[in-house]
């Protein structure tokens, strides 16, 4: 499974804003610091503002900032916002499923549990924890150590 570049960039934008929450940041600044195209960042900022995650301030001294505290923004919610297709296999789409194994296949249930676990991990982490502006929770004993 691979996240879309859009999701990756949206997380970078939000993390940058969280790390600089004492001031407005500009689209140009984010684009330059993250090595992204300014047009991509502009679209992502507009989408994140529409979703209620960023506040945009127009004008000469304008910019963007988090609309909510970083501790209230779950990473899982951002990933859901960025990912447009979470169907892991064909059978996840009842309208287009043509798999002949579906009636007796148990794989769909396995994948559904895996996706649920994936989002369970992401929903347990906030933007503040990743940005370093909140105390890190101790990792559960069954969670792998970071690489």
mmCIF file of the C-alpha atoms, coordinates in Angstrom:
data_MODEL
# 
_entry.id   MODEL 
# 
loop_
_atom_site.group_PDB 
_atom_site.id 
_atom_site.type_symbol 
_atom_site.label_atom_id 
_atom_site.label_alt_id 
_atom_site.label_comp_id 
_atom_site.label_asym_id 
_atom_site.label_entity_id 
_atom_site.label_seq_id 
_atom_site.pdbx_PDB_ins_code 
_atom_site.Cartn_x 
_atom_site.Cartn_y 
_atom_site.Cartn_z 
_atom_site.occupancy 
_atom_site.B_iso_or_equiv 
_atom_site.pdbx_formal_charge 
_atom_site.auth_seq_id 
_atom_site.auth_comp_id 
_atom_site.auth_asym_id 
_atom_site.auth_atom_id 
_atom_site.pdbx_PDB_model_num 
ATOM 1   C CA . UNK A 1 1   ? 0.000   0.000   0.000   1.00 0.00 ? 1   UNK A CA 1 
ATOM 2   C CA . UNK A 1 2   ? 1.292   3.422   -0.881  1.00 0.00 ? 2   UNK A CA 1 
ATOM 3   C CA . UNK A 1 3   ? -0.198  6.774   0.032   1.00 0.00 ? 3   UNK A CA 1 
ATOM 4   C CA . UNK A 1 4   ? -0.785  9.265   -2.746  1.00 0.00 ? 4   UNK A CA 1 
ATOM 5   C CA . UNK A 1 5   ? 1.696   12.112  -3.119  1.00 0.00 ? 5   UNK A CA 1 
ATOM 6   C CA . UNK A 1 6   ? -1.203  14.455  -2.341  1.00 0.00 ? 6   UNK A CA 1 
ATOM 7   C CA . UNK A 1 7   ? -1.594  12.889  1.115   1.00 0.00 ? 7   UNK A CA 1 
ATOM 8   C CA . UNK A 1 8   ? 2.147   13.064  1.741   1.00 0.00 ? 8   UNK A CA 1 
ATOM 9   C CA . UNK A 1 9   ? 2.220   16.745  0.763   1.00 0.00 ? 9   UNK A CA 1 
ATOM 10  C CA . UNK A 1 10  ? -0.863  17.551  2.849   1.00 0.00 ? 10  UNK A CA 1 
ATOM 11  C CA . UNK A 1 11  ? 0.800   16.009  5.894   1.00 0.00 ? 11  UNK A CA 1 
ATOM 12  C CA . UNK A 1 12  ? 3.978   18.006  5.201   1.00 0.00 ? 12  UNK A CA 1 
ATOM 13  C CA . UNK A 1 13  ? 1.989   21.254  4.940   1.00 0.00 ? 13  UNK A CA 1 
ATOM 14  C CA . UNK A 1 14  ? 0.187   20.577  8.202   1.00 0.00 ? 14  UNK A CA 1 
ATOM 15  C CA . UNK A 1 15  ? 3.376   19.546  9.997   1.00 0.00 ? 15  UNK A CA 1 
ATOM 16  C CA . UNK A 1 16  ? 5.125   22.699  8.812   1.00 0.00 ? 16  UNK A CA 1 
ATOM 17  C CA . UNK A 1 17  ? 2.253   24.834  10.062  1.00 0.00 ? 17  UNK A CA 1 
ATOM 18  C CA . UNK A 1 18  ? 2.227   22.991  13.394  1.00 0.00 ? 18  UNK A CA 1 
ATOM 19  C CA . UNK A 1 19  ? 5.966   23.528  13.851  1.00 0.00 ? 19  UNK A CA 1 
ATOM 20  C CA . UNK A 1 20  ? 5.527   27.250  13.151  1.00 0.00 ? 20  UNK A CA 1 
ATOM 21  C CA . UNK A 1 21  ? 2.273   27.791  15.010  1.00 0.00 ? 21  UNK A CA 1 
ATOM 22  C CA . UNK A 1 22  ? 3.467   31.074  16.503  1.00 0.00 ? 22  UNK A CA 1 
ATOM 23  C CA . UNK A 1 23  ? 3.100   32.846  13.144  1.00 0.00 ? 23  UNK A CA 1 
ATOM 24  C CA . UNK A 1 24  ? 1.506   32.787  9.718   1.00 0.00 ? 24  UNK A CA 1 
ATOM 25  C CA . UNK A 1 25  ? 3.469   30.879  7.096   1.00 0.00 ? 25  UNK A CA 1 
ATOM 26  C CA . UNK A 1 26  ? 3.260   31.502  3.371   1.00 0.00 ? 26  UNK A CA 1 
ATOM 27  C CA . UNK A 1 27  ? 2.601   29.070  0.565   1.00 0.00 ? 27  UNK A CA 1 
ATOM 28  C CA . UNK A 1 28  ? 5.887   30.110  -1.033  1.00 0.00 ? 28  UNK A CA 1 
ATOM 29  C CA . UNK A 1 29  ? 7.755   29.411  2.207   1.00 0.00 ? 29  UNK A CA 1 
ATOM 30  C CA . UNK A 1 30  ? 6.205   25.954  2.567   1.00 0.00 ? 30  UNK A CA 1 
ATOM 31  C CA . UNK A 1 31  ? 6.891   25.128  -1.089  1.00 0.00 ? 31  UNK A CA 1 
ATOM 32  C CA . UNK A 1 32  ? 10.515  26.207  -0.823  1.00 0.00 ? 32  UNK A CA 1 
ATOM 33  C CA . UNK A 1 33  ? 11.174  24.485  2.510   1.00 0.00 ? 33  UNK A CA 1 
ATOM 34  C CA . UNK A 1 34  ? 9.555   21.231  1.386   1.00 0.00 ? 34  UNK A CA 1 
ATOM 35  C CA . UNK A 1 35  ? 10.880  21.240  -2.181  1.00 0.00 ? 35  UNK A CA 1 
ATOM 36  C CA . UNK A 1 36  ? 7.373   21.213  -3.634  1.00 0.00 ? 36  UNK A CA 1 
ATOM 37  C CA . UNK A 1 37  ? 5.812   23.108  -6.511  1.00 0.00 ? 37  UNK A CA 1 
ATOM 38  C CA . UNK A 1 38  ? 4.061   26.258  -5.317  1.00 0.00 ? 38  UNK A CA 1 
ATOM 39  C CA . UNK A 1 39  ? 0.960   25.381  -7.373  1.00 0.00 ? 39  UNK A CA 1 
ATOM 40  C CA . UNK A 1 40  ? 0.672   22.002  -5.625  1.00 0.00 ? 40  UNK A CA 1 
ATOM 41  C CA . UNK A 1 41  ? 0.969   23.635  -2.227  1.00 0.00 ? 41  UNK A CA 1 
ATOM 42  C CA . UNK A 1 42  ? -1.649  26.254  -3.154  1.00 0.00 ? 42  UNK A CA 1 
ATOM 43  C CA . UNK A 1 43  ? -4.158  23.532  -4.099  1.00 0.00 ? 43  UNK A CA 1 
ATOM 44  C CA . UNK A 1 44  ? -3.447  21.536  -0.959  1.00 0.00 ? 44  UNK A CA 1 
ATOM 45  C CA . UNK A 1 45  ? -3.766  24.627  1.243   1.00 0.00 ? 45  UNK A CA 1 
ATOM 46  C CA . UNK A 1 46  ? -7.115  25.458  -0.387  1.00 0.00 ? 46  UNK A CA 1 
ATOM 47  C CA . UNK A 1 47  ? -8.363  21.901  0.176   1.00 0.00 ? 47  UNK A CA 1 
ATOM 48  C CA . UNK A 1 48  ? -7.151  21.818  3.790   1.00 0.00 ? 48  UNK A CA 1 
ATOM 49  C CA . UNK A 1 49  ? -8.811  25.197  4.416   1.00 0.00 ? 49  UNK A CA 1 
ATOM 50  C CA . UNK A 1 50  ? -12.052 23.902  2.908   1.00 0.00 ? 50  UNK A CA 1 
ATOM 51  C CA . UNK A 1 51  ? -11.814 20.875  5.217   1.00 0.00 ? 51  UNK A CA 1 
ATOM 52  C CA . UNK A 1 52  ? -11.468 23.163  8.242   1.00 0.00 ? 52  UNK A CA 1 
ATOM 53  C CA . UNK A 1 53  ? -7.847  22.305  9.019   1.00 0.00 ? 53  UNK A CA 1 
ATOM 54  C CA . UNK A 1 54  ? -6.157  25.514  7.857   1.00 0.00 ? 54  UNK A CA 1 
ATOM 55  C CA . UNK A 1 55  ? -7.065  29.153  8.110   1.00 0.00 ? 55  UNK A CA 1 
ATOM 56  C CA . UNK A 1 56  ? -5.961  31.385  5.264   1.00 0.00 ? 56  UNK A CA 1 
ATOM 57  C CA . UNK A 1 57  ? -5.301  35.081  5.753   1.00 0.00 ? 57  UNK A CA 1 
ATOM 58  C CA . UNK A 1 58  ? -5.245  37.222  2.622   1.00 0.00 ? 58  UNK A CA 1 
ATOM 59  C CA . UNK A 1 59  ? -3.226  40.339  2.064   1.00 0.00 ? 59  UNK A CA 1 
ATOM 60  C CA . UNK A 1 60  ? 0.320   41.546  2.070   1.00 0.00 ? 60  UNK A CA 1 
ATOM 61  C CA . UNK A 1 61  ? 1.141   40.069  5.458   1.00 0.00 ? 61  UNK A CA 1 
ATOM 62  C CA . UNK A 1 62  ? -1.144  37.069  5.004   1.00 0.00 ? 62  UNK A CA 1 
ATOM 63  C CA . UNK A 1 63  ? -0.447  33.396  5.080   1.00 0.00 ? 63  UNK A CA 1 
ATOM 64  C CA . UNK A 1 64  ? -1.815  30.207  6.564   1.00 0.00 ? 64  UNK A CA 1 
ATOM 65  C CA . UNK A 1 65  ? -2.021  28.624  9.998   1.00 0.00 ? 65  UNK A CA 1 
ATOM 66  C CA . UNK A 1 66  ? -3.750  25.727  11.650  1.00 0.00 ? 66  UNK A CA 1 
ATOM 67  C CA . UNK A 1 67  ? -7.416  26.399  12.250  1.00 0.00 ? 67  UNK A CA 1 
ATOM 68  C CA . UNK A 1 68  ? -7.528  23.970  15.179  1.00 0.00 ? 68  UNK A CA 1 
ATOM 69  C CA . UNK A 1 69  ? -4.870  23.046  17.722  1.00 0.00 ? 69  UNK A CA 1 
ATOM 70  C CA . UNK A 1 70  ? -2.470  20.404  16.412  1.00 0.00 ? 70  UNK A CA 1 
ATOM 71  C CA . UNK A 1 71  ? -3.445  18.127  19.306  1.00 0.00 ? 71  UNK A CA 1 
ATOM 72  C CA . UNK A 1 72  ? -6.982  17.935  17.837  1.00 0.00 ? 72  UNK A CA 1 
ATOM 73  C CA . UNK A 1 73  ? -5.908  16.853  14.342  1.00 0.00 ? 73  UNK A CA 1 
ATOM 74  C CA . UNK A 1 74  ? -5.621  13.079  13.969  1.00 0.00 ? 74  UNK A CA 1 
ATOM 75  C CA . UNK A 1 75  ? -3.281  11.768  11.275  1.00 0.00 ? 75  UNK A CA 1 
ATOM 76  C CA . UNK A 1 76  ? -5.873  9.185   10.243  1.00 0.00 ? 76  UNK A CA 1 
ATOM 77  C CA . UNK A 1 77  ? -8.346  11.955  9.397   1.00 0.00 ? 77  UNK A CA 1 
ATOM 78  C CA . UNK A 1 78  ? -5.786  13.674  7.179   1.00 0.00 ? 78  UNK A CA 1 
ATOM 79  C CA . UNK A 1 79  ? -4.995  10.418  5.385   1.00 0.00 ? 79  UNK A CA 1 
ATOM 80  C CA . UNK A 1 80  ? -8.710  9.748   4.812   1.00 0.00 ? 80  UNK A CA 1 
ATOM 81  C CA . UNK A 1 81  ? -9.054  13.253  3.411   1.00 0.00 ? 81  UNK A CA 1 
ATOM 82  C CA . UNK A 1 82  ? -6.159  12.754  0.995   1.00 0.00 ? 82  UNK A CA 1 
ATOM 83  C CA . UNK A 1 83  ? -6.823  9.225   -0.140  1.00 0.00 ? 83  UNK A CA 1 
ATOM 84  C CA . UNK A 1 84  ? -9.621  8.983   -2.681  1.00 0.00 ? 84  UNK A CA 1 
ATOM 85  C CA . UNK A 1 85  ? -9.612  5.207   -3.089  1.00 0.00 ? 85  UNK A CA 1 
ATOM 86  C CA . UNK A 1 86  ? -9.222  2.964   -0.072  1.00 0.00 ? 86  UNK A CA 1 
ATOM 87  C CA . UNK A 1 87  ? -10.400 -0.161  -1.887  1.00 0.00 ? 87  UNK A CA 1 
ATOM 88  C CA . UNK A 1 88  ? -7.587  -2.605  -1.317  1.00 0.00 ? 88  UNK A CA 1 
ATOM 89  C CA . UNK A 1 89  ? -8.927  -5.106  -3.824  1.00 0.00 ? 89  UNK A CA 1 
ATOM 90  C CA . UNK A 1 90  ? -11.682 -5.318  -6.413  1.00 0.00 ? 90  UNK A CA 1 
ATOM 91  C CA . UNK A 1 91  ? -14.130 -6.942  -3.999  1.00 0.00 ? 91  UNK A CA 1 
ATOM 92  C CA . UNK A 1 92  ? -14.257 -3.790  -1.858  1.00 0.00 ? 92  UNK A CA 1 
ATOM 93  C CA . UNK A 1 93  ? -16.392 -2.170  -4.584  1.00 0.00 ? 93  UNK A CA 1 
ATOM 94  C CA . UNK A 1 94  ? -19.740 -3.940  -4.754  1.00 0.00 ? 94  UNK A CA 1 
ATOM 95  C CA . UNK A 1 95  ? -20.657 -2.152  -8.022  1.00 0.00 ? 95  UNK A CA 1 
ATOM 96  C CA . UNK A 1 96  ? -17.653 -3.288  -10.047 1.00 0.00 ? 96  UNK A CA 1 
ATOM 97  C CA . UNK A 1 97  ? -16.646 -6.511  -8.295  1.00 0.00 ? 97  UNK A CA 1 
ATOM 98  C CA . UNK A 1 98  ? -16.287 -9.316  -10.837 1.00 0.00 ? 98  UNK A CA 1 
ATOM 99  C CA . UNK A 1 99  ? -14.127 -11.636 -8.760  1.00 0.00 ? 99  UNK A CA 1 
ATOM 100 C CA . UNK A 1 100 ? -15.410 -15.201 -8.983  1.00 0.00 ? 100 UNK A CA 1 
ATOM 101 C CA . UNK A 1 101 ? -14.005 -16.068 -5.536  1.00 0.00 ? 101 UNK A CA 1 
ATOM 102 C CA . UNK A 1 102 ? -16.076 -13.494 -3.644  1.00 0.00 ? 102 UNK A CA 1 
ATOM 103 C CA . UNK A 1 103 ? -18.880 -15.806 -2.410  1.00 0.00 ? 103 UNK A CA 1 
ATOM 104 C CA . UNK A 1 104 ? -16.516 -18.063 -0.455  1.00 0.00 ? 104 UNK A CA 1 
ATOM 105 C CA . UNK A 1 105 ? -13.372 -15.908 -0.160  1.00 0.00 ? 105 UNK A CA 1 
ATOM 106 C CA . UNK A 1 106 ? -12.139 -14.861 3.265   1.00 0.00 ? 106 UNK A CA 1 
ATOM 107 C CA . UNK A 1 107 ? -9.386  -12.586 1.986   1.00 0.00 ? 107 UNK A CA 1 
ATOM 108 C CA . UNK A 1 108 ? -11.667 -9.546  1.899   1.00 0.00 ? 108 UNK A CA 1 
ATOM 109 C CA . UNK A 1 109 ? -12.229 -9.861  5.647   1.00 0.00 ? 109 UNK A CA 1 
ATOM 110 C CA . UNK A 1 110 ? -8.499  -10.101 6.271   1.00 0.00 ? 110 UNK A CA 1 
ATOM 111 C CA . UNK A 1 111 ? -7.851  -6.972  4.214   1.00 0.00 ? 111 UNK A CA 1 
ATOM 112 C CA . UNK A 1 112 ? -10.722 -5.141  5.923   1.00 0.00 ? 112 UNK A CA 1 
ATOM 113 C CA . UNK A 1 113 ? -9.236  -5.931  9.352   1.00 0.00 ? 113 UNK A CA 1 
ATOM 114 C CA . UNK A 1 114 ? -5.793  -4.815  8.156   1.00 0.00 ? 114 UNK A CA 1 
ATOM 115 C CA . UNK A 1 115 ? -7.187  -1.511  6.873   1.00 0.00 ? 115 UNK A CA 1 
ATOM 116 C CA . UNK A 1 116 ? -9.030  -1.024  10.159  1.00 0.00 ? 116 UNK A CA 1 
ATOM 117 C CA . UNK A 1 117 ? -5.802  -1.655  12.090  1.00 0.00 ? 117 UNK A CA 1 
ATOM 118 C CA . UNK A 1 118 ? -3.899  0.737   9.804   1.00 0.00 ? 118 UNK A CA 1 
ATOM 119 C CA . UNK A 1 119 ? -6.330  3.548   10.568  1.00 0.00 ? 119 UNK A CA 1 
ATOM 120 C CA . UNK A 1 120 ? -6.414  2.567   14.228  1.00 0.00 ? 120 UNK A CA 1 
ATOM 121 C CA . UNK A 1 121 ? -2.716  3.362   14.454  1.00 0.00 ? 121 UNK A CA 1 
ATOM 122 C CA . UNK A 1 122 ? -3.054  6.611   12.490  1.00 0.00 ? 122 UNK A CA 1 
ATOM 123 C CA . UNK A 1 123 ? -6.079  7.741   14.505  1.00 0.00 ? 123 UNK A CA 1 
ATOM 124 C CA . UNK A 1 124 ? -4.110  7.321   17.728  1.00 0.00 ? 124 UNK A CA 1 
ATOM 125 C CA . UNK A 1 125 ? -1.500  9.873   16.629  1.00 0.00 ? 125 UNK A CA 1 
ATOM 126 C CA . UNK A 1 126 ? -2.068  13.606  16.470  1.00 0.00 ? 126 UNK A CA 1 
ATOM 127 C CA . UNK A 1 127 ? -0.333  16.251  14.434  1.00 0.00 ? 127 UNK A CA 1 
ATOM 128 C CA . UNK A 1 128 ? 1.041   17.704  17.682  1.00 0.00 ? 128 UNK A CA 1 
ATOM 129 C CA . UNK A 1 129 ? 2.815   14.460  18.515  1.00 0.00 ? 129 UNK A CA 1 
ATOM 130 C CA . UNK A 1 130 ? 4.493   14.331  15.121  1.00 0.00 ? 130 UNK A CA 1 
ATOM 131 C CA . UNK A 1 131 ? 5.357   18.012  15.147  1.00 0.00 ? 131 UNK A CA 1 
ATOM 132 C CA . UNK A 1 132 ? 6.933   17.738  18.565  1.00 0.00 ? 132 UNK A CA 1 
ATOM 133 C CA . UNK A 1 133 ? 4.509   20.123  20.252  1.00 0.00 ? 133 UNK A CA 1 
ATOM 134 C CA . UNK A 1 134 ? 2.931   17.484  22.499  1.00 0.00 ? 134 UNK A CA 1 
ATOM 135 C CA . UNK A 1 135 ? 4.402   14.876  24.803  1.00 0.00 ? 135 UNK A CA 1 
ATOM 136 C CA . UNK A 1 136 ? 4.834   11.562  23.015  1.00 0.00 ? 136 UNK A CA 1 
ATOM 137 C CA . UNK A 1 137 ? 2.750   8.706   24.312  1.00 0.00 ? 137 UNK A CA 1 
ATOM 138 C CA . UNK A 1 138 ? 4.562   5.569   25.295  1.00 0.00 ? 138 UNK A CA 1 
ATOM 139 C CA . UNK A 1 139 ? 4.337   3.030   22.522  1.00 0.00 ? 139 UNK A CA 1 
ATOM 140 C CA . UNK A 1 140 ? 2.223   -0.060  23.096  1.00 0.00 ? 140 UNK A CA 1 
ATOM 141 C CA . UNK A 1 141 ? 4.205   -3.244  23.578  1.00 0.00 ? 141 UNK A CA 1 
ATOM 142 C CA . UNK A 1 142 ? 2.872   -4.719  20.313  1.00 0.00 ? 142 UNK A CA 1 
ATOM 143 C CA . UNK A 1 143 ? 3.873   -1.681  18.214  1.00 0.00 ? 143 UNK A CA 1 
ATOM 144 C CA . UNK A 1 144 ? 7.123   -2.054  16.266  1.00 0.00 ? 144 UNK A CA 1 
ATOM 145 C CA . UNK A 1 145 ? 9.951   0.310   17.085  1.00 0.00 ? 145 UNK A CA 1 
ATOM 146 C CA . UNK A 1 146 ? 10.506  3.132   14.588  1.00 0.00 ? 146 UNK A CA 1 
ATOM 147 C CA . UNK A 1 147 ? 13.036  2.415   11.873  1.00 0.00 ? 147 UNK A CA 1 
# 
